[in-house]
Amino acid sequence: MHVIFWTALIILGYTFCGYAALMWLLAKYRHSENHQETCPKSQPSESISILIAAHNEADHIKQRIRNLLDSDFIDEQWEIIVVSDGSNDGTAKIAQQIKHPKLKVIEMAHRQGKAACINIAADAAKSEILIFTDARQSFASDTITELTRPFADPDVVGVGGELHIASSQPGALSGLNNYWRLECKLRSNESRFWSTVGCSGAIYALRAESFKAIPEDTLLDDIVIPMQATRDGGRLLFKQSARAFDPHPLNSGRERARKIRTLAGNFQMLFRYHRWICPWGHPQWWQLISHKYLRILAPAFLVLCAISNTALLSSHSLYVALGSIQAATYSIALLGLYTPLSRFRPFSIAASFLFLNAMVIGGLFFFLAPRKQRGWQ
């Protein structure tokens, strides 16, 4: 029981704090050694294809295309490709109403899933750089310029931007805002160290030559696509100055569905691309394990930690203190989830922590469900 408890506690400490702290130190060391990411002032001359996979986005698609057309990139070598995935609300027709020579709309008669639409859009693209985005978000005017600048470095195969999500109202899951900020900081430090793991599907760019088609049932396309691109050692950067904005704040219903699919995607990726966790399978194997896979194992270690701690209560006062901390943390989390105390930050943060770990269980069941998953995030 002593071994189980301390092993679980050390792994949990590394998962939630240790890896982020280590990455901060490594990024700081590389910065001090002048190994900073390449961000030349001039924009590369490569052509650009902006890809949007959409399903029933009639309320957003027109504004989204206009937003892209208002960007400050001025170059004849660009195009926008919209793939409407069996939409029945007129998404394709609305997009086609925007008469622009650089806009191409592909209408799928039947729904095939987001991954299939991404493959179709990438296959139709004629440019050297692919920019992946969604219909709901908007870009800052200089986002495309900021996303493409780092490609002047031949080592860079992809660049992810920062997604700014509208702040949630005080409540049980308002602590998710803090989680997202920490996630962006971790990606930034990974990028400064060498290369980050994955991107936000709403804003990232990739060299077309590095894109590889993904299976149509892929749940986590914004991780799988960049991981495939970096398998040969190229860099995936995180660029905070490349900004996308999501007008919808995090809420319990939407975030529950999104998080379950995301975590199910992590399970899918673990079993489908199992070689990536080996040193000879992917150059970012250690980061992938630390950043993604230990998080989906965390609930099991939390349970082991609680059970072994309970069994050891009578052996030493230290275990009484540690057990009390665990009990207090879970109590605060439950109060944050189910009482008005959620308006206070400690309760909302604890509630969000419990929520995210509970969603891992939901993600596992979603992954194991005996039906083909082709929904949208």
Secondary structure, DSSP 8 states (H G I E B T S, - for coil): -HHHHHHHHHHHHIIIIIHHHHHHHHHHHHHHTT------SS-----EEEEEEESS-TTTHHHHHHHHHTSS---SSEEEEEEEES-SSSHHHHHHTS--TTEEEEEESS---HHHHHHHHHHH--SSEEEEE-SS-EE-TTHHHHHHGGGGSTTEEEEEEEEEE----SSTTTTHHHHHHHHHHHHHHHHHHS--S---TTEEEEEGGG-----TT-S-HHHHHHHHHTTTS-EEEEEEEEEEEE-S---HHHHHHHHHHHHHHHHHHHHHTGGGGSTTT-TTHHHHIIIIIHHHHHHHHHHHHHHHHHHTTTT-HHHHHHHHHHHHHHHHHHHHHHSGGGGSHHHHHHHHHHHHHHHHHHHHHHHHSSS------
